[in-house]
Amino acid sequence: MPFHPQVAANFAALAEQKLPKLTDMPPAQARLEAARRRAGANLLKEPIAHISERLISGPGGDLSVRIYSHDQAELRGANACPLLMVFHGGGWVYGSPESEDTTARGLANRTGALVVSVDYRLAPETCFPGAADDCYAATLWAIEHAHELGIDASRVAIAGTSAGGNLSAVVALMLRDRNGPKLKHQVLFNPVVDYNPQTPSYIANANGCGMTREDMLWYWDCYVPNRADRVHPYASPLRAEDLTNLPPATIITAEFDVLRDEAETFASRLRDAGVDTQCTRYDGMVHGFNNQLGLYDCATQALDEAGARLREAFA
């Protein structure tokens, strides 16, 4: 099918602005410009009771996290809530908890979970596996501070968009491989799960669909400059030989996304490994649509789908 009418209208409006490509800018400038565009997009921010920021100890120094909650931890008593870790997108190069704010709020409201959104180190200043190490460390920190945060450490899930979907899949692998805490679920929105720019979706959607094939290659060059590392499962989780004993997964893909095929192949391999996996392709949609609440109706649908799966897992 063609672009969804809302996508077509948005692309037409963006074309009139004649905005320069972020990947043509130095990373530091691209981060500022991406944040400016995000702030000007007038996206829907669902209300939530409490948002706070704090610094925690990370593998490369202090690490900032943003915490979304429905009430104060000390008020919960024995009614500890689930924990959802959220990792933002941006090709590992830009983005922040603010850029994943609509998703964090949406999932917090749909699940009743406390959400911890991680401001991991960015490439190319910090290359592979820095971002993954930060997200893994932040997840362990939250679980270890369950009493302080008022969360139930037996009900933990992870979620992320694009590069954040990559980091979610990788953290799930790390926790399994290192005999860490068990996760209840993983939600992967339009995830990067393999370095393979030759898939049919990479070729068909190379240009004109938002994120281009060239953009994605630039992200890989920034985050994993050593090509030999790109086949490591903690960079390309689809390359993991063993996908058994991973948490149930919800994978959301978009029809017009270079990453569509690798994400759907990952879903198939998870199912083959005995992992409860639900994969939904949103026709007419483009990369990162799920994080455009208020712009695309399908963003609400994707959050509703992920929220329902998470509630089931937490129950």
C-alpha positions, 0 to 999 in steps of 0.5 A: 500500500502507499504511505498512510495519508498522515505520513504523506501529509507530514512528509509533504510539510517537511519537504517544504521546510527543506531541512538539511540531513542530520547525517550530513552534520557533525554529530554534536550539531546533529544532536542539537538539530534533532532536539530542536526538530523534536521540540517543534513537532508539537507531539502529544505528551500524555500527562503523568504524575511525577518525572524526575532526573537523577545520576547513577554510577555507570561504567563510564562515569555518572549516567543520567536517568529519567524516572516516570512514576504515578505516585511517590515510592514511599506511598506504595508500601507493599504495592510495589509496581513493575519496572520498565526500562526504556532506551531511546533511539537516534542511531546511537548518535543522538537522542535522549530521554526527551526524544523518547518521552512520548513512548515513556509516558505512553507505556507508563500510563498503559502499564502502571509501571515505573519507567526508567529512561536511560541517557546512555553515552553516544557515538562516535565519542563512545563506540560499541559496546558503550551504549549497551554497557550503559543500558545493562548497568542502568537495568541492574541499578534499577533492580538493585534499588527496587526498595528505594524505587518502590518497584517489584524486582520480579516484574521487569521489562525493557523497551526501545525504539530503533537503536533503543530497540537494538539495545533492548534486545542486547540487554536481554541477551546480556542478562541471559548470558551473564545469569542476571535477573530474569526479564518478563518482556521486551518491546522492540519498536522498529529495532536495529538487529543486524548489520545487513544493508542488502535485505529487500526492505533496505533496497526498496526503502533506501530513499524517500521513506524518512530514514534512508539506507545511507543514514543507517550506514552512517549510524553503523560507522559511528557506533561500530566502526570496526566492521568485525564487531558488527557481527557480534551478537551484542551489536547484531542480536540476530547473529546470536547462535542461541536465542533460547531462554529470552523473555517474551517479545513484542516487535513492531515494524513499519512497512516503509522501513529499511529495518523491517526485514531484519526485525521480522526475521528476528521475530521468526527466529525467536519463535523458532527458539520457543520464545513467545513473540508477537510481531506486527507490521504497520502498513503505510508507516515509516521508521520511528512512527511509534514515537510520534504520538499525536502525529500518527494515529498508528502510534497510539495503536502501537503503544496500545498493543505494546501496553497490552502485552506488557500488562499481560507479562506483568500480571 
